[in-house]
Structures are given as structure tokens and as C-alpha cells.
Amino acid sequence: MFFDGWHGIVEVLVLGVIGYAALIMMLRAARKRTLAQMKVFDFVFVVMMGEILAMTIMSDEIPLAKGLTALALLISGAGTTLLAHDQVDDRGARDQW
């Protein structure tokens, strides 16, 4: 079906604006790099964030709070070094637990 009412469109618009604003605030708080400074891991990280946000916006089974919590957890743990020079970094591992 091409169009089945305004409810779905309004829901996507509202969730999209709220989700995008929350994502921008979380990234500002975490002080993540700009796209020009990204490495491959950072790019994959951004794609994962986009996928989580898209699933949250488009799926009726995933509440906004649950999707934003997943984004916050992903952002909070993204800058931790767990392995450096073939050695486990105890400080980074301890911070994650």
C-alpha cells in the first residue's frame, strides 16, 4: 500500500527529530572526532550508530528509550583501549566492568 494514514509519517518525523537531537548531544558530550579525522574503525562505529538510530525510528517493536540507551552505551565505550601493543590494557578493561 502506498499511503495508509498520517500516523506512521508523524511518528517517523517525531522519532527522527528526537533521535537525531539526542545523538548529536551524546556525540558532543563524548567529543568524538569529525569525519575527516576518522579511521576505518571510527567509520564502522558511525555506521553502527546510524543503524541503531534507523531501527529505533522505523521499528514499532523498539521503543525510543531503548534505542537511545543502546546509542549511549555504544558511544560511552567507543574510546576505550582494551589491547595495546599485543598486551591487555588493564585500565581500559577495568573501566568497562
Secondary structure, 3 states (H helix, E strand, C coil): CCCCCHHHHHHHHHHHHHHHHHHHHHHHHHCCCCHHHCCHHHHHHHHHHHHHHHHHHHCCCCCHHHHHHHHHHHHHCCCCCCEECCEECHHHHHHHC
